[in-house]
């Protein structure tokens, strides 16, 4: 399905909503105009690359679906049920494959304010208990998993509920990133702000640039972009601390060129539902560079195929 077809199909299926695009002033505010029992589905693709001398090598690709259902709404909030399903990983490593699909079938409810900005998870404890059971089963079925850095990293995360919540709900943070914020066309904003530290459950200082780059009056959506660079010294300290806790060997020289850069682009419809999202995360560690590209695309059922 092309991006244009996705947009057109979504418009046909979307009832009239209050406008959040001001065409006269070329401004946009990402606000959720959702209805109780409304269900929206997304196809998510995560592609992980290793960069060697400007050549990109695809290391792994994970595809899955996210279903978002508005289970309650009021003038002040939305309660949304998030369900992860249909995970497929291209990894040939059985332990890595299991970790890639760890959230398959996991569901929980989270709360937003009236704008669609995430407030809190409401029943994540139950989901985390199931995740821990799956981690234990991996360790039982594959005893060698205990020497896997990825396994040690994820298991350590489950031991801290706040850290687990931040890491296992990253997709929702991306999804709701721009909700509540207001933008003016082609007026970049550069600010220093704190962003989640998913290694320690605290926050990093970061330089963040925002911009509204497009308003499409025909299909009633806006395109927002963000670039973020985390403070290197804070990142280095957090990585060192986390590596010690996870008992992962990390050579000091690998931290010399440490850098974490995030670029996010989101096409958001007037209803407040994102149509397409792309996030690119560049991590520089010593001489190694890894790139993770995560894409969300709204799924529109074709009634002719039913």
C-alpha positions in Angstrom: 0.0 0.0 0.0 1.5 3.4 -1.0 1.6 6.2 1.5 -0.8 8.3 -0.6 -3.3 5.4 -0.7 -3.1 5.0 3.0 -3.9 8.7 3.5 -6.8 8.7 1.1 -8.3 5.5 2.5 -8.0 6.9 6.1 -9.8 10.1 5.1 -12.7 8.1 3.6 -13.0 6.0 6.8 -12.7 9.0 9.2 -15.7 10.8 10.4 -15.7 14.6 10.6 -13.5 16.0 13.4 -12.7 19.3 14.9 -10.0 21.0 13.0 -6.6 21.5 14.6 -4.9 22.8 11.4 -5.2 26.6 11.0 -4.7 27.1 7.3 -4.8 30.9 7.5 -2.0 31.1 10.0 -0.2 28.0 8.9 -0.2 26.5 12.4 -0.9 23.0 13.7 -1.4 21.5 17.2 -1.5 17.8 17.6 -4.7 17.1 19.5 -6.5 13.7 19.9 -10.2 13.8 18.7 -11.0 10.2 19.4 -14.2 8.3 20.2 -14.9 5.6 22.7 -14.5 2.1 21.2 -12.6 3.5 18.2 -9.9 1.0 17.1 -6.9 1.9 15.0 -4.2 -0.6 13.8 -0.6 0.0 12.8 2.0 -2.1 11.0 5.4 -1.5 12.6 8.7 -2.4 11.0 12.0 -2.1 12.8 15.2 -2.5 10.7 18.6 -2.6 12.4 21.8 -1.9 10.4 25.5 -2.0 11.0 27.4 0.8 9.2 30.9 -0.1 8.0 32.8 2.4 6.0 29.6 4.0 4.7 28.1 0.6 3.8 24.9 -0.3 5.5 24.4 -4.0 6.4 20.9 -5.1 7.4 21.4 -7.2 10.6 17.8 -7.8 11.5 14.2 -6.8 10.7 11.2 -7.1 13.1 7.6 -6.7 12.0 4.6 -6.6 14.2 1.1 -5.1 14.6 -0.1 -2.6 17.3 -3.8 -2.3 18.0 -5.0 0.8 19.8 -8.5 0.8 21.2 -10.1 3.8 23.0 -11.8 2.0 25.9 -12.9 5.1 27.8 -13.0 8.8 27.1 -14.1 12.1 28.7 -13.5 15.8 28.3 -10.3 15.4 30.3 -8.8 12.1 29.3 -8.6 8.9 27.1 -8.0 5.4 28.2 -6.4 3.4 25.4 -5.8 -0.3 25.3 -2.5 -1.2 23.5 -2.1 -4.7 22.1 1.1 -6.0 20.5 0.7 -9.0 18.1 2.0 -10.9 15.1 5.7 -10.5 15.7 8.1 -11.8 13.1 11.9 -11.5 13.4 14.4 -12.4 10.7 17.1 -13.2 13.3 18.5 -16.8 12.9 19.7 -16.7 16.5 17.0 -18.4 18.6 17.7 -16.4 21.7 17.7 -13.1 19.8 14.5 -14.2 18.0 12.7 -14.8 21.3 13.8 -11.5 22.7 12.7 -9.7 19.5 9.2 -11.2 19.9 9.0 -10.7 23.7 6.0 -8.5 23.5 3.9 -10.7 21.2 0.4 -10.9 22.7 1.1 -8.4 25.5 -1.7 -5.9 26.2 -2.2 -3.1 28.7 -4.1 0.1 29.2 -2.6 3.6 29.4 -4.2 7.0 30.1 -3.7 10.3 28.2 -4.9 13.8 28.9 -7.5 15.4 26.6 -4.8 16.4 24.1 -3.5 12.9 23.7 -0.3 13.3 25.7 0.6 10.2 27.7 -0.2 10.4 31.4 0.4 6.9 32.8 0.1 3.2 32.3 -2.8 1.8 34.3 -2.2 -2.0 34.4 1.3 -2.5 33.3 2.2 -4.6 36.3 0.3 -7.5 34.8 2.0 -7.2 31.5 5.4 -7.0 33.2 4.7 -10.2 35.1 4.1 -12.0 31.9 7.3 -10.5 30.3 9.3 -11.7 33.3 7.8 -15.2 32.9 8.9 -15.2 29.3 12.4 -14.1 30.2 12.6 -17.0 32.7 11.4 -19.4 30.1 14.0 -18.3 27.7 16.7 -18.8 30.3 15.3 -22.3 31.1 15.1 -23.3 27.5 18.4 -21.7 26.5 20.8 -21.8 29.5 23.4 -20.2 27.3 21.3 -17.1 27.2 22.9 -15.9 30.5 26.0 -15.0 28.6 24.1 -13.0 25.9 24.6 -9.2 26.4 21.1 -8.6 25.0 19.6 -11.1 27.4 21.4 -9.6 30.4 20.4 -6.1 29.3 16.7 -6.9 29.0 16.5 -9.1 32.2 18.1 -6.2 34.1 15.5 -3.8 32.8 12.6 -6.1 34.1 14.0 -5.8 37.7 13.1 -2.1 37.8 9.4 -1.4 37.1 10.1 2.2 36.0 12.9 1.2 33.7 10.8 -1.7 32.3 7.9 0.7 31.6 10.1 3.1 29.8 11.7 0.5 27.6 8.7 -1.7 26.8 6.5 1.2 25.9 8.9 3.1 23.7 6.6 2.7 20.7 3.9 4.7 22.5 6.4 7.4 23.4 7.1 7.7 19.6 3.5 7.5 18.7 2.4 10.3 21.1 5.6 12.4 20.9 4.0 15.5 19.3 0.6 15.4 20.9 -0.2 18.6 22.8 2.5 20.7 21.1 1.7 23.6 18.8 3.8 24.6 15.8 4.0 27.3 13.1 5.0 26.4 9.6 8.8 26.5 8.8 9.6 28.1 12.2 12.2 25.9 13.8 12.5 25.7 17.5 15.7 24.7 19.3 15.4 23.9 23.0 17.3 22.1 25.7 15.1 19.6 27.5 15.3 16.4 29.5 14.5 13.2 27.7 14.0 9.7 29.1 17.1 7.7 30.1 16.2 4.1 29.3 19.4 2.8 30.8 18.8 4.1 34.3 15.2 5.3 34.5 16.3 8.9 35.0 16.7 11.7 32.4 19.3 13.0 30.0 19.9 16.6 29.0 19.4 16.9 25.2 19.4 19.5 22.4 16.2 19.1 20.5 15.0 20.8 17.3 11.4 20.9 16.2 9.7 22.0 13.0 6.4 21.9 11.2 7.5 21.2 7.6 4.2 20.6 5.8 0.5 21.2 6.0 -1.5 19.2 3.4 -4.9 20.9 3.0 -6.2 18.3 0.5 -5.8 15.3 2.9 -5.9 17.3 6.2 -2.6 16.2 7.7 0.6 17.9 8.9 4.2 16.7 8.9 6.3 17.3 12.0 10.0 16.7 12.5 12.3 16.4 15.4 16.1 16.1 15.8 17.6 15.1 19.2 21.2 14.8 20.5 21.8 13.5 24.0 24.5 15.0 26.2 27.5 12.7 25.6 29.0 12.8 29.1 25.7 11.9 30.7 25.2 9.1 28.1 28.7 7.8 28.7 28.2 7.7 32.5 24.8 6.0 32.2 26.2 3.4 29.8 29.2 2.6 32.1 26.9 2.2 35.1 24.4 0.0 33.2 27.2 -2.2 31.8 28.5 -2.8 35.3 25.1 -3.8 36.6 24.5 -6.0 33.6 28.0 -7.4 33.9 28.7 -6.5 30.3 32.4 -5.9 29.3 32.8 -2.5 27.8 36.2 -1.3 26.8 36.9 2.4 27.7 38.1 3.2 24.2 34.8 2.3 22.7 33.2 5.3 24.5 35.6 7.8 23.0 33.3 8.7 20.1 30.0 7.9 21.8 27.0 9.7 20.3 23.3 9.1 20.2 21.2 11.0 17.6 17.4 10.6 17.0 15.4 11.9 14.1 11.7 11.6 14.1 9.1 12.5 11.4 5.4 12.1 11.9 2.4 12.7 9.6 -0.6 13.4 11.8 -4.2 13.7 10.6 -6.7 16.2 11.8 -8.2 13.5 14.0 -5.0 13.2 16.0 -4.2 9.7 14.6 -0.7 9.5 13.1 -0.8 8.2 9.5 2.9 7.4 9.1 5.8 7.7 11.5 9.5 7.2 10.9 12.2 7.3 13.6 15.9 6.9 12.9 18.3 6.3 15.8 22.1 6.6 15.1 24.4 5.2 17.8 28.2 5.7 17.5 30.2 3.5 19.9 33.9 3.6 19.2 34.5 2.6 15.6 31.0 1.0 15.4 27.9 2.7 14.1 24.5 1.2 14.3 21.3 2.6 12.8 17.8 1.6 13.8 14.9 2.6 11.6 11.4 2.2 13.0 8.3 2.8 10.9 4.6 2.9 11.8 2.0 2.9 9.1 -1.7 3.0 9.7 -3.6 -0.1 8.5 -6.8 0.4 6.5 -8.8 -2.6 5.8 -9.8 -3.0 2.1 -13.5 -3.9 2.2 -13.2 -5.4 -1.3 -10.9 -8.1 0.2 -13.2 -9.1 2.9 
